[in-house]
Amino acid sequence: MDNASFYEQVFQVVALIPNGRVTSYGVIAAYLGAKSSSRMVGYAMNDAVKAMPPIPAHRVVNRNGLLTGKFHFSTPTKMQELLEAEGVKVIDDKIVNFKKFFWDPSVELDLER
């Protein structure tokens, strides 16, 4: 699979993350059958700014709930601002009550892959 098609699959999953929920790079990679490709999911999120329709990349964080992708937004605080606008509290670049907001596509989605 080439990067473009992998990115498109990542974008399809990320587009389904509900408002006010978050998931991790690794969980998306595992859902797509590429468990060791969490870094590639991160690269896809870096490219998400070019995607049409827009992809809610702010809802993808690391496995501990840290906003590791925040520097790829228009300002270093934009990711946090977008999450907080959806009711997700962030302190010191980490989601408060991460498990409460966590969305796992392998549990929540019944998609054909």
N, C-alpha and C positions, 0 to 999 in steps of 0.2 A: 504494500500500500504506500502510495506517495504521500508527502506531507500535505499537499493540497486536499486530498480526499480525507485524510485523518483530521485536518483542521475543520473541514466541513462537518464531519461527524461530531466533533467536539462542539462546534457551534450549535448543532441541532440539539444536543443534550442541554447545553447551557441556556439556550432559548426557552427551555421548559422549566427551569428553576423558578418556582413561584416567588412573587414579591414577598419580601420579608424572610426569605430562607436563604441558606448558604450551603455550599458543598465544597469539596476539596479536589485538588488536581488529581490526586491518586485514586479517588473514588470514581472520577470520570474515566480515567485511564482503565481501571479495572472493569467498569461497565462496558467499555468498548472492546474488551478482550485484549488489552495491551497493558497489563498490570504494571510493567516496569517502565511505562512511558509517561509518568506524571510530569516530567520535565517538558516533554513535547506538548502536553496540555497547557503548561505555562507559556510555551512559545506561541501556541495558538491564541491564548488570551492576550498576549502582546499584540497580535495581529488583529484582534477583535475590533479595534477602533476603525478599521477599514470596512468592516462587514456591513452589509445591507440585507435585510433590516438590521438595526443595531442589536448587538449581543450584550446582555447584562453581565459583563465580565467582572463587575464589582462583587458579584455573588459567589465568586470562586476564590477560595483562600487556601492556606496550607493546612495540613492535617491537624494542627493545633489551634486553628482559628486565627492565625496571624495574617495580617494584611501584607503579605510579602510582595504582591504585585502593585502596591500603591504608587510606585514611582513611574509606572507606565500610564498613569492618568494625567490629565491636563495640569493638575497641581498635586502635590504630595498628600493633600487632605481630601481630595475629591472622592476617593474610594470610600473613606469613612463617612463623608457627607451623604453619599448616595445610600449607603447602608442605613445610616441613622434616619434618613427620610422615610425608610421602609420599616422603621421600628426596631432595628437591630442596633443595640448599644455596643459601642467600641470604646475601650479604655487602653491606652498605651499600645495602640495598633493591634489589639487582640479583642475578639468578639466575646462579650460577656454572656455566660450561659450558652456556650457554643453548641452543646448537645441539643438544647431546646430548639435551636434554629436550623440544625443540620438536616440536610435533604440528601437522601441516598437514592440515586436513580435506579439501582438494582432492586430496591424495595418499593419505591414509589411509582415506577414506570413499568408498563407492560408493553414494550415496543418490540417490533420485529427488528432484528439487526441484520 
